[in-house]
Amino acid sequence: MLHIVTPLYRYETLHMVYASIPKNEDITWHIARTSRRDPGEFLDFIKSNKRIRYYELDCPDTDTTTKRNACFAEIKDGYFCFIDDDTEFHPGMYETYRKCLESNFVGMMIGEQLWIDGRMRLKAGPPTIARVDAGNVLAHNSCLSECR
């Protein structure tokens, strides 16, 4: 199972993000949002979708840590990655997940990130403070207990 974690803030771009995620049965999208803000009609499609797990939390809208931790509490198997609420899912992430699954990889991978013009933005390497973009991380579920 690949779990995608999104702390929701930008409701208006959620349909675009959803369209980019493969419709495979081995993907679950975890979305957490604040209950202190009215979502309008932006979230109507989420509540009826079995591939999406939705968490409504009493926290500030800007509190991404609480939102992510609510999602993490529900992940007990497989691998997880992050996707921002305004970013399309990269197909390479799914391919990498499948390779990890086939090889029984246990750990965390951090990928490189490029600027739109192809220049290196973040180089892959060991996690360090302020040098990891969560969108480039793929991890086995056991990393959650290690990080706690």
Secondary structure as UniProt FT lines:
FT   STRAND          2..7
FT   HELIX           11..13
FT   HELIX           14..20
FT   TURN            25..26
FT   STRAND          27..34
FT   HELIX           40..43
FT   HELIX           44..47
FT   TURN            50..51
FT   STRAND          52..57
FT   TURN            61..62
FT   HELIX           64..72
FT   TURN            73..74
FT   STRAND          79..82
FT   TURN            85..86
FT   HELIX           91..103
FT   STRAND          108..110
FT   STRAND          113..114
FT   TURN            116..117
FT   STRAND          120..122
FT   TURN            129..130
FT   HELIX           134..136
FT   STRAND          137..140
FT   HELIX           142..147
//
